[in-house]
Amino acid sequence: MIRSGAVGALAPRLGPELGRRRGGQEAEQTSYSVAFVAWLFYKLVLGPHFSPLRDIPGPPSASLLYGNLERIILEEPGVPHREWQRKYGQGGVVRYRGFFGEDRLFFTDQAALNHILLSHAYEMPKPSEIMTPAFSPSALRDLTPSFFEMSYKLRDAWSDLIATDKIDEKAFSSPEKLRAYKEARTDGGQIVIEVMTWMSRITLDIIGLAGFGYEFNALDGQKNVLGDAFSGMMSSSVSTPSVSGLVIQRFLGQIITAFPFILNYVPNERIKAVRVGFATIDTESRKIVEQKKKDVAAAGLTGGGKDLITLLLKANGADAKDQMSDAELQGQMTTFLLAGHETTSTSLTWTLWKLACHPEVQTKLRAELRAARQKAKEQGREELGSDELSSLEYLDAVCVRPTEHCISVRAGQPLFISISAPNFNKAVFGEDADLFRPERWIEGKVGEKTQGVGVYSQILSFLAGPRACIGYKFSLLEMKAILSVLVDEFEFAEREPGLAFTRRSAIVTRPLVVGEEKSIGYAMPLRVKLAKRDE
């Protein structure tokens, strides 16, 4: 123990030493601060003037911190990129800014897109060829009856609603709006249906049945563990996102990527719902795969079900060199759900809205469908086959959305491929590219001057090259089967003429009624009635 006298004796010698240490620490902290400020000044102010990309045209940065991201976040998906494509995309590439002045490039030139997606696709393994048989023409042909089975189930449900004059109250933001609609209605055979919810139900039932032989029974309004888990994962807030919120999300995302175990301790309800959802899907998918393996073992490679998981299991056993583990098969189930449900659901939702806004297109499509069905009946068949659905020219057109450059790009440079901008490229789709006009694909002028890049109809909705969506034909056939039944049976119109919608990117691009966002959430209310049979 040091006595007070000793401390007093040491004090003259310790004082200067402690002062020197404290001074050294302060100097070190100051040097770090100066270095950070210098880095930030270079990054935000000087760096852009020395960037090898500085001569590439693009919008001026709106913020030192956020660059041009505020527009991308706050506006409808794709709108800023389409505008920049028109303003600055003549050279085939546009430069804009991300966080802290980060340069981002997005390409509008078809040759550049071809270079990235096709001829020089990034060096990653292609999807396993074991997946190919599950999406072959013969496999899709076998799945088509299940598409129609669910489509007729939806048709009958809507017919019952019309017969009982049951209007969907969730399609209106208030009892007053509902009452006003009822008072103004002159057609007793017409009701309002919030179609987005129904499209979500039918596509969930289809992906369950055709994907892995599982009955969600969503069209019947039934709930089950797997369906509830998936719905919880896909739910999304209608509140307007903030740029600061995105910064926090990005920061948290980087931390969670580096330290995944932290995910279990993040006090966020959304993250918690996703975590619980994945755990439930993991448990349920394991049960389904185990049962499917037993079914395939009992039926043999030539018997059993026609669903995608069954086909994968059969292919798995046919080639010992290229097999999927049970965990990979479970992963494919999750992929089928995530990639094959809400994407098709929202595409159908927006297509029905476009048809409601363009009754002349709806009438023309209905005539084509009824003529095809009549021909099938004359040949002794009750329904259209997959080949017939694929050959219907106008139906296919309705389902569509709608010089070399050398640039010095450093390793790690973010390259952004907009889906929206190339899909509305006037050089490919004509001066009226922004309009909903299915005839453009029938006239044969799409890509006449400049070829588009894409695995389907020169659009990038399903991407292109080795990373193209392997299930795009499944999705298209599903859409066509559903539309062929609904448009044949029903007539669609806007809830009110000119009712405005905005688009919000919430995992997928979902619709919001302008002015009713908080009251009814994501929704697509349409007037629906039975279509006349003498058309």
Buried (B, 14 or more C-beta within 10 A) or exposed (E): EEEEEEEEEEEEEEEEEEEEEEEEEEEEEEEEEEEEEEEEEEBBEEBBEEBEBEEBEBBEBEBEBBBBBBBBBEBBBBBBBBBBBBEBBBBBBBBBBBBBBBBBBBBBBBBBBBBBBBEEBEEEEEEBEBBEBBBEEEBBBBBBBBBBBBBBBBBEBBBEBBEEEEBBEBBBBEEEBBEEBEEEBEEEEBBBBBBBBBBBBBBBBBBBBBBBBBEBBBBEEEEBEBBEBBBBBBBBEBEEBEBEEBBEEEEBEEEBEEEEEEBEEEEEEEBBBBBBBEEBBBEBBBEBBEBBBEBBEEEEEEEBBBBBBBBBBBBBBEEEEEBBEEEBBBBBBBBBBBBBBBBBBBBBBBBBBBBBBBEEBBBBBBEBBBEBBEEBEEEEEEBBEBEBBBEBEBBBBBBBBBEEEEBEBEEEBEBBBBBBBBBBBBBBBBEEBEEBBBEBBEEEEBBEEBBBBBBBBBBBBBBBBEBBBBBBBBBBBBBBBBBBBBBBBBBBBBBBEEBEBEBBBBEBBBBBBEEBBEBBBBBBBBBBBBBEEEE
